[in-house]
Amino acid sequence: MLDVVGVGWPNVDEDAYRDMADALREFADDAEDDAHAAYQHIQQLLSTGQSESLTALDNHWSKVQGKHQNLAKASRTVAGALDRVADIIVARKIAAVGELADLCATVGVTLAFAPVTAGLSTLLAGAKIAATRIAFKRILREMAEAAVSEIVATLTEPAVAAIENIVADLAIQTAMNAAGVQDGYDTDRTVRAGKDGLQINSAGGSSGPAPGGGPEIDHDAHGKAGMHLANVQISMTGRTKDKLSRAKGHHGRAKGKDSLTAVLDTTIEGVTERLGKALKDLGDHVGKTVPNAITRSSKTHRNTDQDIRDRVKSIVSNDGRDEGGLGGRRGVSDGEHRRGSDNTRVKPNSLDGAKDDPRRNAVSLEKKTCKNDPVDVATGEMTLPQTDLSLPGVLPLVLRRTHLSEYRWGRWFGRSWASTLDERIELDAKGKGAVWAREDGSLLIYAGLPAPGDTDGVQPLEGPDLPLMYEGQDNASTTYRITDPSSGSTWYFTGSPYNGSPAYWLKEVRDRNDNYVSFARRPDGAPVSVTHSGGYRVQLTADSSRVTALAVRAPSGPVTLLDYGYDAAGDLTDLTGPVGQPMRFTYDADGRITSWTDRNLSTFQYVYDGGRVVRTIGPDGFLSSTFGYGVEAETGHRVVRYTDSTGATTVFRLNHRLQVIAETDPLGNTTTQAWGPDGHLISRTDPLGHATELTWDDKGNLASVRLPDGALATAHYNALGLPVEVTTAEGAVWRQTFDELGNCTSTRSPDGSVTRFTHDRTGAVAGITDALGGVTRIRADRAGLPLEITDAGHHVTRVVRDHLGRPTRITDAMGGTEHFAWDAEDRLLSRILKDGSREEWTWDGEGNCLTHTDAHGGVTAAEYGHFDKPITRTTADGARYELRYDTELRLERVTNPLGRSWDYSYDPAGRLAAESDFDGRETRYTYDTAGRLGSRTTPLGQTFTYTWDAMGRLAALDSGGSVTHYTYSAGGRLIGARSPASALTMERDVMGRLVSETVDGRTSRYTYDLLGRRLTRTTPTGAVSRLEYNAEGDRVRLITDGHALAFTHDVLGRELSQSWARFRHP
């Protein structure tokens, strides 16, 4: 038909423009990442000192930030224009098709047969052909004009226009160019200020510079800042530029293909060239001009410092006898400070060093991806968390330690151990910023300090939103606080210049209900005791540098739970409990753990290269592994290859923020992840392409989850960050209310039923009123642990607890009492039942149960191997089973008392591949690329094949050609199954309860009360049975077919009797 009309179809690929738009948006994202990285390095530098040059840099960097923003905004603006160009092309093509269709209708030929009838010119009306030709050309002309208009309009956008002047603007004034006055900065005047600020005590000067007096310059920080900024430039000219190159490549698909593209080509090429030039110029400025200026500034100030030192030498006698003058203040190196005169223990580094890499140091333990025992794949750090004490309560008392092989800021358990007792805030050397050392080894960097009255506080440069706030001053002590909005916990840190330690040590942790954990310390920060509002008392023994013992106060006095031993360097080497062998550690000269030996004498070793774990050596080969580290040349992403003890290799790819973006299992199946700018996971895609997408609100709360099948679940939160409304994937809405302290006061189910709660002063639940009005009351101790529970029938259960919160006696509503005995390490030793019979347990040093003696005297025993795996089990009748594992700790063989074995084998991804039973019959398994069971072959050779939907639910089961299909609700509940011989359909209410069930056309129906208890059942024949309950929830009557079956129960809910009688409706 186009041949008949005499025009050509536009050879324009709108997808090329859409792909180009996507690439430009990625370019904008990378540009913003680069800007953020550069900003952090500048902020770190600014926090290290004060000077006119740093002030000028601060002012100048605001302008640089604006240029970064313009670059990203311009890219997104152009991307939007290209999307609209693609829309215009599609719209005009549709209009053109409409004209052709109209032509075909007029001449009696449909558009579908146009290629066949194109030669039947005698049937075509000449006038209509001419009109169509004119309309078609008009559409193409309008397409071109509209597309060009979009692009031209984009060029006038402020952000796009601004990128033309990036170089000119930045070249006007570079903040620290030493040539004369720049943005109010004069190098010569600054030098003179440094010299003129020198005063000598003997001449009436003060003993130190007045606040804000002379410049304070950290020359090392200046050098590092320049190096970091140069690395940012490498990212800009590498990874970021690649996205722009990709956009140009997509444009190449459309370039020169049509008269329309010819109109657009020049304009689009001009825009991309401008973006490329702006990126290069901005990169040169960030990576060359500014670092050169920073270096020049540092050099100028260094020369000034040398001049001052020369003047001091000329004034002060060189024998140093004037103790009051400058000559009497001998500088002491960090190393000399740390050695001391008689203490060989290594003290921690200053937390100032953590400011070099705020992103890496801010990653909390729970955010790390670890393999083996355990090694962080992002950094190669050996990471070992341990809990020394955990006492229950609404606010639990937990004392933790964490070893990280590259951590050097530990104090009370050695330089490479972070801990709860080590938590502190240290101000930087200039007093302008701070670092929070946390118990899990993460470090949060604050570029500034909060002022009194500042209600917003100072957010860390990286990591979670945990603002630093000024709490107040008491005599000579200053207190800062940090509140976690998600948990409601607040940490208080107190310090004083008159203390033996300059740190602000953790003084107290308090929740919204005013439960607290308080830490008592000596002036040097050494912990003395820990006190809990619930009555727990922990006693600590510590010298000037290390904690040596931990005890809990009991009614009879302190009971020691742990003793800590150290080597000459102060590294923790021994953990000794009340009984058994100690756990031991060895270290290399740099303080990294090279081996641990558990209390059962199993030893595990680590080998390092360049500070990273490259090999682990397990006892008898268990969990032996290797780690290989590399970088992808194309993307700059880190690549880590983890090879386990069986030779299976898993490959991790990580982005520049140390987040895993892809994990490839030993079979080559890859799972990918995407992360948001705030560090939240925003999508996860399995090897089959099934994606789960997540969104987060501006407070960091999970706002929605879109499942692989497209179903969406959402959540809304109150000002405390607590969920007040949750909508499930199938549309059911759950609502909650909270009091001002964050305690839940009610829940409303999708069916409208409401459960209400009251709380005591600790925040523990004191009362529960169910949807039918039944009330349960709870009396708790000072820690919030239940002591007395009264049910809806007024029956009372009572609990007696020891000094560690463990139950020692439980008396039920009928007066029956059970007694419990515990050892010092929280392990149950004995239980005396209500009838006076007794159970007993014994344990090894690792907490594994060795024997259990039941109430009849029967003994079950077990032996354990490496990594606490049971290797034998002997039952009460004397039957002995032996268990064997492969080197990845997977069960490999069970040998029964007759000597027969049940064997298991696994594929390289660690999934069960085959098993043979005690009679040698073998079953085999296969899996799909997402790790789901694909087939099962029985010993008789029958194969069952499994098919799964995008949500991982069984969709079909094929048994020898007989296929059963399954269907589900949006919430994942089974609602139907169909086989060749039968069909099942199910209907559920908003709570997911089964309300009808149809099997081959025969339907049963069910009803429920507001507590979810079944009330009626109607069979396919119409027979109805009804159930009744008492206040305690016991079933008291079943009514069916004119008869009633009555039940009685004791106060513990145990059935006592049944009676059958005729029933008549009242």
Stockholm file with secondary structure:
# STOCKHOLM 1.0

chainA/1-1066         MLDVVGVGWPNVDEDAYRDMADALREFADDAEDDAHAAYQHIQQLLSTGQSESLTALDNHWSKVQGKHQNLAKASRTVAGALDRVADIIVARKIAAVGELADLCATVGVTLAFAPVTAGLSTLLAGAKIAATRIAFKRILREMAEAAVSEIVATLTEPAVAAIENIVADLAIQTAMNAAGVQDGYDTDRTVRAGKDGLQINSAGGSSGPAPGGGPEIDHDAHGKAGMHLANVQISMTGRTKDKLSRAKGHHGRAKGKDSLTAVLDTTIEGVTERLGKALKDLGDHVGKTVPNAITRSSKTHRNTDQDIRDRVKSIVSNDGRDEGGLGGRRGVSDGEHRRGSDNTRVKPNSLDGAKDDPRRNAVSLEKKTCKNDPVDVATGEMTLPQTDLSLPGVLPLVLRRTHLSEYRWGRWFGRSWASTLDERIELDAKGKGAVWAREDGSLLIYAGLPAPGDTDGVQPLEGPDLPLMYEGQDNASTTYRITDPSSGSTWYFTGSPYNGSPAYWLKEVRDRNDNYVSFARRPDGAPVSVTHSGGYRVQLTADSSRVTALAVRAPSGPVTLLDYGYDAAGDLTDLTGPVGQPMRFTYDADGRITSWTDRNLSTFQYVYDGGRVVRTIGPDGFLSSTFGYGVEAETGHRVVRYTDSTGATTVFRLNHRLQVIAETDPLGNTTTQAWGPDGHLISRTDPLGHATELTWDDKGNLASVRLPDGALATAHYNALGLPVEVTTAEGAVWRQTFDELGNCTSTRSPDGSVTRFTHDRTGAVAGITDALGGVTRIRADRAGLPLEITDAGHHVTRVVRDHLGRPTRITDAMGGTEHFAWDAEDRLLSRILKDGSREEWTWDGEGNCLTHTDAHGGVTAAEYGHFDKPITRTTADGARYELRYDTELRLERVTNPLGRSWDYSYDPAGRLAAESDFDGRETRYTYDTAGRLGSRTTPLGQTFTYTWDAMGRLAALDSGGSVTHYTYSAGGRLIGARSPASALTMERDVMGRLVSETVDGRTSRYTYDLLGRRLTRTTPTGAVSRLEYNAEGDRVRLITDGHALAFTHDVLGRELSQSWARFRHP
#=GR chainA/1-1066 SS CHHHHTCCCCCCCHHHHHHHHHHHHHHHHHHHHHHHHHHHHHHHHHTTCBCHHHHHHHHHHHHHHHHHHHHHHHHHHHHHHHHHHHHHHHHHHHHHHHHHHHHHHHHTCCGGGHHHHTTCGGGSCHHHHHHHHHHHHHHHHHHHHHHHHHHHHHHTSHHHHHHTTHHHHHHHCCTTCSSSEETTEEHHHHHHHHHHTCCCGGGTCCSSCCTTCSCBCCHHHHHHHHHHHHHHHHHIIIIIHHHHHHHHHHHHHHTTSSHHHHHHHHHHHHHHHHHHHHHHHHHHIIIIIHHHHHHHHHHHHHHHHHHHHHHHHHHSCTTCCCTTSGGGCCCCCHHHHHHTTTCCSCCCCCGGGGGGCHHHHHCCGGGCCEETTTEETTTCCBEEEEEEEEECSSSCEEEEEEEETTCCCCCTTCTTEEESTTCEEEECTTSSCEEEECTTSCEEEESSCCCTTCSSCBCCSSSSCCCEEEEEEETTEEEEEEECTTTCCEEEEEECTTSSCCSEEEEEEECTTCCEEEEEECTTCCEEEEEETTSCEEEEEECSSCEEEEEEEETTEEEEEEEEEECTTCCEEEEECSSSCCEEEEECTTSCEEEEECTTCCEEEEEEETTEEEEEECGGGTTCEEEEEEECTTTCCEEEEEECTTSCEEEEEECTTSCEEEEECTTSCEEEEEECTTSCEEEEECTTCCEEEEEECTTSCEEEEECTTSCEEEEEECTTSCEEEEECTTSCEEEEEECTTSCEEEEECTTSCEEEEEECTTSCEEEEECTTSCEEEEEECTTSCEEEEECTTCCEEEEEECTTSCEEEEECTTSCEEEEEECTTSCEEEEECTTSCEEEEEECTTSCEEEEECTTSCEEEEEECGGGCEEEEECTTSCEEEEEECTTSCEEEEECTTSCEEEEEECTTSCEEEEECTTCCEEEEEECTTSCEEEEECTTSCEEEEEECTTSCEEEEEETTEEEEEEECTTSCEEEEECSSCEEEEEECTTCCEEEEEETTEEEEEEECTTSCEEEEECTTCCEEEEEECTTSCEEEEEETTEEEEEEECTTSCEEEEEEEECCCC
#=GC SS_cons          CHHHHTCCCCCCCHHHHHHHHHHHHHHHHHHHHHHHHHHHHHHHHHTTCBCHHHHHHHHHHHHHHHHHHHHHHHHHHHHHHHHHHHHHHHHHHHHHHHHHHHHHHHHTCCGGGHHHHTTCGGGSCHHHHHHHHHHHHHHHHHHHHHHHHHHHHHHTSHHHHHHTTHHHHHHHCCTTCSSSEETTEEHHHHHHHHHHTCCCGGGTCCSSCCTTCSCBCCHHHHHHHHHHHHHHHHHIIIIIHHHHHHHHHHHHHHTTSSHHHHHHHHHHHHHHHHHHHHHHHHHHIIIIIHHHHHHHHHHHHHHHHHHHHHHHHHHSCTTCCCTTSGGGCCCCCHHHHHHTTTCCSCCCCCGGGGGGCHHHHHCCGGGCCEETTTEETTTCCBEEEEEEEEECSSSCEEEEEEEETTCCCCCTTCTTEEESTTCEEEECTTSSCEEEECTTSCEEEESSCCCTTCSSCBCCSSSSCCCEEEEEEETTEEEEEEECTTTCCEEEEEECTTSSCCSEEEEEEECTTCCEEEEEECTTCCEEEEEETTSCEEEEEECSSCEEEEEEEETTEEEEEEEEEECTTCCEEEEECSSSCCEEEEECTTSCEEEEECTTCCEEEEEEETTEEEEEECGGGTTCEEEEEEECTTTCCEEEEEECTTSCEEEEEECTTSCEEEEECTTSCEEEEEECTTSCEEEEECTTCCEEEEEECTTSCEEEEECTTSCEEEEEECTTSCEEEEECTTSCEEEEEECTTSCEEEEECTTSCEEEEEECTTSCEEEEECTTSCEEEEEECTTSCEEEEECTTCCEEEEEECTTSCEEEEECTTSCEEEEEECTTSCEEEEECTTSCEEEEEECTTSCEEEEECTTSCEEEEEECGGGCEEEEECTTSCEEEEEECTTSCEEEEECTTSCEEEEEECTTSCEEEEECTTCCEEEEEECTTSCEEEEECTTSCEEEEEECTTSCEEEEEETTEEEEEEECTTSCEEEEECSSCEEEEEECTTCCEEEEEETTEEEEEEECTTSCEEEEECTTCCEEEEEECTTSCEEEEEETTEEEEEEECTTSCEEEEEEEECCCC
//
